[in-house]
Every structure is written in C-alpha cells, then in structure tokens.
Amino acid sequence: MDPSQDQWKIAQHYSHEAAALRQKAEDFSNRALVYEQLFGRDSEWVAGARLLAQFYQEEARERERLAGSHVGVAGGRPPLYPPGLPPR
C-alpha cells in the first residue's frame, strides 16, 4: 500500500470533520439570532451561542489546516486510484 494513501485518508477525515464543525458553527449562529429575539441582545443564551459558534469555527479552521498538512505530506496530489486498491 502506498503510504501517501494513508495521508489522503487522514486528510479526508479532517476535511469531513471541518465540514461538520462549520455546520455546527452555522447552527449556533442561527440559534444566537433566535435567542436574541427571545431573550434580548445581552442574554447569556445569546453570548453562549455566539461563543460556541466561534469555537466551532476555530476548530473547523484547525481541521482544515491539519487536512492541508496531510495533503502536503501525501505529495499534494490525490491518488490515481481509490485507497485500498492496488495500483494497476
């Protein structure tokens, strides 16, 4: 097995995590807007939701950075064949 395939799998994993974290960040940003309408701008609910949105956004950026570093180790190009299949 080509070691770069492992790096691509790891990069894919981090990219999928980043996408899920970005979705959570968006969800909490939307919640903050709803909470602001319900409880007012200075509510702890609003502040908490915004902090969580910021946290998830930062974590998503970190996962993208990690994915990029694994892409770099893999040679910067995706494999020519799917992971787990031997080259022809």
GROMACS elastic network, one bead per residue, 0.5 to 0.9 nm:
[ bonds ]
;  ai    aj funct       b0    kb
    1     4     6  0.86263   500
    1     5     6  0.75071   500
    1     6     6  0.86412   500
    1    83     6  0.85791   500
    1    84     6  0.72847   500
    1    85     6  0.81746   500
    1    86     6  0.68244   500
    1    87     6  0.87242   500
    2     5     6  0.55979   500
    2     6     6  0.75260   500
    2    83     6  0.87519   500
    2    86     6  0.84053   500
    2    87     6  0.88070   500
    3     6     6  0.53958   500
    3     7     6  0.68457   500
    3    74     6  0.77329   500
    4     8     6  0.62907   500
    4     9     6  0.87022   500
    4    70     6  0.88454   500
    4    71     6  0.85619   500
    4    73     6  0.72994   500
    4    75     6  0.72647   500
    4    78     6  0.87786   500
    4    79     6  0.77152   500
    5     9     6  0.62031   500
    5    10     6  0.86076   500
    5    74     6  0.72102   500
    5    78     6  0.83026   500
    5    79     6  0.66132   500
    5    82     6  0.83551   500
    5    83     6  0.57143   500
    5    84     6  0.79910   500
    6     9     6  0.50849   500
    6    10     6  0.62278   500
    6    11     6  0.85695   500
    6    74     6  0.81441   500
    6    83     6  0.77778   500
    7    10     6  0.50855   500
    7    11     6  0.60825   500
    7    12     6  0.85710   500
    7    67     6  0.88117   500
    7    70     6  0.53061   500
    7    71     6  0.65737   500
    7    72     6  0.87477   500
    7    73     6  0.68013   500
    7    74     6  0.54405   500
    8    12     6  0.60546   500
    8    13     6  0.85119   500
    8    67     6  0.84296   500
    8    70     6  0.67570   500
    8    71     6  0.62194   500
    8    73     6  0.89092   500
    8    74     6  0.64619   500
    8    77     6  0.89692   500
    8    78     6  0.69574   500
    8    79     6  0.77108   500
    8    83     6  0.82126   500
    9    12     6  0.50699   500
    9    13     6  0.61832   500
    9    14     6  0.87328   500
    9    70     6  0.89165   500
    9    83     6  0.74683   500
   10    13     6  0.50194   500
   10    14     6  0.63076   500
   10    15     6  0.86073   500
   10    66     6  0.88964   500
   10    67     6  0.70685   500
   10    70     6  0.68343   500
   10    71     6  0.87186   500
   11    14     6  0.51851   500
   11    15     6  0.61244   500
   11    16     6  0.86404   500
   11    63     6  0.88708   500
   11    64     6  0.83848   500
   11    66     6  0.71657   500
   11    68     6  0.68468   500
   11    69     6  0.79254   500
   11    70     6  0.54257   500
   11    71     6  0.61582   500
   12    16     6  0.61402   500
   12    17     6  0.85622   500
   12    67     6  0.68993   500
   13    16     6  0.52078   500
   13    17     6  0.62462   500
   13    18     6  0.86437   500
   13    63     6  0.89917   500
   13    67     6  0.77779   500
   14    18     6  0.60835   500
   14    19     6  0.86717   500
   14    60     6  0.88288   500
   14    62     6  0.90000   500
   14    63     6  0.52169   500
   14    64     6  0.64978   500
   14    65     6  0.86845   500
   14    66     6  0.66775   500
   14    67     6  0.52427   500
   14    68     6  0.89537   500
   15    19     6  0.63005   500
   15    20     6  0.87448   500
   15    60     6  0.85052   500
   15    63     6  0.65251   500
   15    64     6  0.58508   500
   15    66     6  0.85271   500
   15    67     6  0.59756   500
   15    68     6  0.88179   500
   16    19     6  0.51504   500
   16    20     6  0.63482   500
   16    21     6  0.86497   500
   16    63     6  0.87541   500
   17    20     6  0.51340   500
   17    21     6  0.61190   500
   17    22     6  0.85805   500
   17    60     6  0.72178   500
   17    63     6  0.67458   500
   17    64     6  0.85749   500
   18    21     6  0.50418   500
   18    22     6  0.60733   500
   18    23     6  0.85892   500
   18    56     6  0.88781   500
   18    57     6  0.85712   500
   18    59     6  0.73180   500
   18    61     6  0.69392   500
   18    62     6  0.79225   500
   18    63     6  0.53041   500
   18    64     6  0.60553   500
   18    67     6  0.89956   500
   19    22     6  0.51038   500
   19    23     6  0.62813   500
   19    24     6  0.87451   500
   19    60     6  0.69954   500
   19    64     6  0.89267   500
   20    23     6  0.51078   500
   20    24     6  0.63556   500
   20    25     6  0.87270   500
   20    60     6  0.79868   500
   21    25     6  0.61791   500
   21    26     6  0.86373   500
   21    56     6  0.53814   500
   21    57     6  0.66673   500
   21    58     6  0.88751   500
   21    59     6  0.68966   500
   21    60     6  0.52920   500
   21    63     6  0.89048   500
   22    26     6  0.62227   500
   22    27     6  0.85873   500
   22    53     6  0.85777   500
   22    56     6  0.64707   500
   22    57     6  0.57242   500
   22    58     6  0.89430   500
   22    59     6  0.84522   500
   22    60     6  0.58326   500
   22    61     6  0.86595   500
   23    26     6  0.50800   500
   23    27     6  0.61338   500
   23    28     6  0.86710   500
   23    56     6  0.85666   500
   23    57     6  0.88718   500
   24    28     6  0.61800   500
   24    29     6  0.85384   500
   24    52     6  0.86059   500
   24    53     6  0.70252   500
   24    56     6  0.64744   500
   24    57     6  0.82294   500
   25    28     6  0.52408   500
   25    29     6  0.61634   500
   25    30     6  0.86628   500
   25    50     6  0.86759   500
   25    52     6  0.70173   500
   25    54     6  0.67236   500
   25    55     6  0.76235   500
   25    56     6  0.50670   500
   25    57     6  0.55624   500
   25    60     6  0.87252   500
   26    29     6  0.50295   500
   26    30     6  0.62368   500
   26    31     6  0.85961   500
   26    53     6  0.67141   500
   26    56     6  0.88106   500
   26    57     6  0.84438   500
   27    30     6  0.51627   500
   27    31     6  0.61992   500
   27    32     6  0.86899   500
   27    53     6  0.76105   500
   28    32     6  0.60784   500
   28    33     6  0.86783   500
   28    49     6  0.53522   500
   28    50     6  0.66464   500
   28    51     6  0.86828   500
   28    52     6  0.65439   500
   28    53     6  0.50471   500
   28    54     6  0.88045   500
   28    56     6  0.88799   500
   29    32     6  0.50941   500
   29    33     6  0.65784   500
   29    34     6  0.89386   500
   29    49     6  0.66687   500
   29    50     6  0.60548   500
   29    52     6  0.83850   500
   29    53     6  0.56525   500
   29    54     6  0.85384   500
   30    33     6  0.51902   500
   30    34     6  0.64823   500
   30    35     6  0.86791   500
   30    49     6  0.86721   500
   31    34     6  0.50393   500
   31    35     6  0.59801   500
   31    36     6  0.83980   500
   31    45     6  0.89921   500
   31    46     6  0.78168   500
   31    49     6  0.65173   500
   31    50     6  0.84697   500
   32    35     6  0.50089   500
   32    36     6  0.59720   500
   32    37     6  0.86872   500
   32    41     6  0.89990   500
   32    45     6  0.73142   500
   32    47     6  0.75102   500
   32    48     6  0.80529   500
   32    49     6  0.51817   500
   32    50     6  0.60023   500
   32    53     6  0.87110   500
   33    36     6  0.50719   500
   33    37     6  0.65056   500
   33    38     6  0.87993   500
   33    41     6  0.88295   500
   33    46     6  0.74514   500
   33    49     6  0.89793   500
   34    37     6  0.52448   500
   34    38     6  0.63039   500
   34    39     6  0.85775   500
   34    46     6  0.83902   500
   35    39     6  0.56388   500
   35    40     6  0.71175   500
   35    41     6  0.80559   500
   35    43     6  0.78350   500
   35    45     6  0.63120   500
   35    46     6  0.55345   500
   35    49     6  0.83550   500
   36    39     6  0.54072   500
   36    42     6  0.77933   500
   36    43     6  0.71372   500
   36    45     6  0.80219   500
   36    46     6  0.58098   500
   37    40     6  0.57860   500
   37    41     6  0.75863   500
   38    41     6  0.89942   500
   39    42     6  0.79089   500
   39    43     6  0.57967   500
   39    44     6  0.87162   500
   39    45     6  0.76510   500
   39    46     6  0.78985   500
   40    43     6  0.55965   500
   40    46     6  0.78900   500
   41    44     6  0.87762   500
   41    46     6  0.66400   500
   41    47     6  0.83397   500
   42    45     6  0.84837   500
   42    46     6  0.69834   500
   42    47     6  0.72931   500
   43    46     6  0.53018   500
   43    47     6  0.64793   500
   43    48     6  0.86546   500
   44    48     6  0.58803   500
   44    49     6  0.84085   500
   45    48     6  0.51567   500
   45    49     6  0.61118   500
   45    50     6  0.85815   500
   46    49     6  0.52076   500
   46    50     6  0.61593   500
   46    51     6  0.85816   500
   47    50     6  0.51722   500
   47    51     6  0.61283   500
   47    52     6  0.86341   500
   48    51     6  0.50853   500
   48    52     6  0.61796   500
   48    53     6  0.85748   500
   49    52     6  0.51193   500
   49    53     6  0.61429   500
   49    54     6  0.86297   500
   50    54     6  0.61478   500
   50    55     6  0.85393   500
   51    54     6  0.50850   500
   51    55     6  0.60940   500
   51    56     6  0.86537   500
   52    56     6  0.61286   500
   52    57     6  0.84830   500
   53    56     6  0.52765   500
   53    57     6  0.61493   500
   53    58     6  0.86628   500
   54    57     6  0.50915   500
   54    58     6  0.61839   500
   54    59     6  0.86036   500
   55    58     6  0.51914   500
   55    59     6  0.61814   500
   55    60     6  0.86086   500
   56    60     6  0.60604   500
   56    61     6  0.86537   500
   57    60     6  0.50581   500
   57    61     6  0.63570   500
   57    62     6  0.87336   500
   58    61     6  0.51478   500
   58    62     6  0.63168   500
   58    63     6  0.87659   500
   59    63     6  0.62168   500
   59    64     6  0.86439   500
   60    63     6  0.50947   500
   60    64     6  0.62447   500
   60    65     6  0.86101   500
   61    64     6  0.50729   500
   61    65     6  0.61811   500
   61    66     6  0.86736   500
   62    66     6  0.62236   500
   62    67     6  0.85938   500
   63    66     6  0.50060   500
   63    67     6  0.60980   500
   63    68     6  0.85495   500
   64    68     6  0.61202   500
   64    69     6  0.86318   500
   65    68     6  0.50765   500
   65    69     6  0.62892   500
   65    70     6  0.88030   500
   66    69     6  0.50994   500
   66    70     6  0.63866   500
   66    71     6  0.86750   500
   67    70     6  0.52242   500
   67    71     6  0.62375   500
   67    72     6  0.86864   500
   68    72     6  0.61994   500
   68    73     6  0.87084   500
   68    76     6  0.86592   500
   69    72     6  0.50302   500
   69    73     6  0.63684   500
   69    74     6  0.86809   500
   70    74     6  0.61111   500
   70    75     6  0.86919   500
   70    76     6  0.85442   500
   71    75     6  0.64127   500
   71    76     6  0.50919   500
   71    77     6  0.73109   500
   71    78     6  0.80457   500
   72    75     6  0.52503   500
   72    77     6  0.83882   500
   73    76     6  0.71747   500
   74    77     6  0.70849   500
   74    78     6  0.79568   500
   74    79     6  0.87765   500
   75    78     6  0.81653   500
   77    80     6  0.86588   500
   78    81     6  0.85932   500
   79    82     6  0.67996   500
   79    83     6  0.75703   500
   80    87     6  0.80289   500
   81    84     6  0.85183   500
   81    85     6  0.66933   500
   81    86     6  0.76426   500
   81    87     6  0.65415   500
   81    88     6  0.85877   500
   82    85     6  0.58348   500
   82    86     6  0.84452   500
   82    87     6  0.89824   500
   83    86     6  0.81047   500
   85    88     6  0.89185   500
